[in-house]
Structure formats: C-alpha cells, structure tokens
Amino acid sequence: MTRILAVALLLTTACAQAGGGLLSAPTTVVPCSAPWNQAVEESVPTGDGQGHGPDIGSEEWKSAIEFRLGVRGNPDVPDRTGDAWCGYIDRLVRERAPAGATAPEGPSYDCDTVTPGSIEALVCGDRELSALDRKLADVYAAASARAVNEHPPRLGAEQRGWIKGRNDCWKSDTVRECVRDEYLRRTAELQATYRLVPGIGPVRFVCDGNPANEVVATFFQTEPATLIAERGDEVSLMFVQPSGSGAKYQGRNETFWEHQGEASITWGYGAPEMRCVKAP
C-alpha cells in the first residue's frame, strides 16, 4: 500500500526559552514513521510517566492508542498493519486531542461505582496503581485479540480468577504492595503467554545427558522478567527471582536456574533436580 504522505501531524515543539516566554513552531512528520509514532505518544501518552508502558510502535502500543482515543473495537478502524491505520489515527489526534491534554489518572473502571474500603477503591485513590490498572487493561485487550480462536476459551475465566485474587490482598499485611505485585505479575503473564513483548529463544536444554529429556525455554522482556518452559506436553510460566549469581526463575512447581551456560531445573512438586546444558 502506498504510504500516506498527505496526512501530517502538527506538533507544538518547545524550541527555546527567551524573555520568560516559550518559543514554539509546528513540526510536520510523516505518518507511520518513527518520529510520527513518538509524536502520537507525546500527544496521547500510553505510559504511566514512570517508564512503564508498551513499546512505541508495537501492536500493544497501537491497541493502547486506540483505547486512549476511544475507538478500540470500532469497525471503522483500519487494520493496524497498514498505512491507513496511521492516517486514521493521525486525523483523530489532530481533531480530538486538545492542546495540553494529559493522560488519565484513574483506573480503567468507573470509580463512582466501587465500594468504599474495597481494593478497587484503593486503586482509585492511588496514582501508580491506577496506571498499572490502565496498562493491564490495554494488555488484556491485546491478549484478547490474540485469543479469539483459543479453544477452549480460558482468558476471560482466568482474568476473573485474577481479579478475585487481587481483591484477596486485603488479607495481606502489606495490602498496597500485594496489589501492586498482582498487577505486575498478571501483566507480565499475559505479555509472555500471548507473545505481546519481544522474546529470546526458544533455547533448548538437554538434561541429565539424555537427549530425550529436553526443556525448551523462551525468555520474555517483561517486568518482572518471565520465561515459558516446555517439557513434553507440559508448559510452565516462571517469574524471575532474586539470585546471587545467574538467572533464577520460579513457576508453580518448577524452577529454572541458569549459571555459566548450565541450568539446574526441577519439574514438578518434590521432583529431583536435573542438570541441563544448552543443546548445540
């Protein structure tokens, strides 16, 4: 498709400060270019202002932009892989985004309907937790798009289970930290499971000298970092853990500890540790 050159985004760019005034000039950039992506991000921020947010230009980022502009799910939105999408978003940003617009500070849900004293109310009153909730909503939407043909469908049920678990944080001695960790881990889980962030691998490990005893690991650049390990027809999602040396990950009943090209892996509750090396 021919790149759309006619549509341009006008940005007010701070150039210099003189006599106490801020001089500015309009800058024209081509839709779909890296400068255009950055310009859209500055006009419709998708991050939380603390370095957390989707990679600019990624599928997750485009979904977040649609969400911020209120058009996600609209049948009129062009396919995100084409230049028409950039032109469409370019027009919306210029027509709808008011000068000096800022990112919303509340969560993705309506705080007027929450129960006072609930975990939802805690999130409503906390800027960081609200930002984490908005990010999770964006990631969940991107995961939903990937899960449309999932059989049996499990994403919705898992999310409802996660919400229940998050709300159980009232039982914790450190309620806010519990809620924050729940958001971070769920976001990372969805990003890894549905391949919404870059991954490294798959990397194959042969265990206990038996080529048939193989563990395949893919590492994901989430926060916290994650890996998905496969052994036979079993799959384990693991989260990075503090470690004095090497990279250590913990799953439900599995562990993975890589150090100097070798990995110690346990698979299953009470299972013996396996010594594994990278397959050539």
Secondary structure as UniProt FT lines:
FT   STRAND          9..18
FT   TURN            19..20
FT   STRAND          21..29
FT   TURN            31..32
FT   HELIX           34..43
FT   TURN            56..57
FT   HELIX           59..69
FT   TURN            72..73
FT   TURN            75..76
FT   TURN            80..81
FT   HELIX           83..96
FT   TURN            99..100
FT   HELIX           111..113
FT   TURN            116..117
FT   HELIX           119..124
FT   HELIX           127..146
FT   TURN            147..149
FT   HELIX           155..167
FT   HELIX           168..171
FT   HELIX           175..193
FT   TURN            194..195
FT   STRAND          199..207
FT   TURN            208..209
FT   STRAND          210..220
FT   STRAND          226..231
FT   TURN            232..233
FT   STRAND          234..241
FT   STRAND          247..250
FT   STRAND          254..259
FT   TURN            260..261
FT   STRAND          262..267
FT   TURN            269..270
FT   STRAND          274..278
//
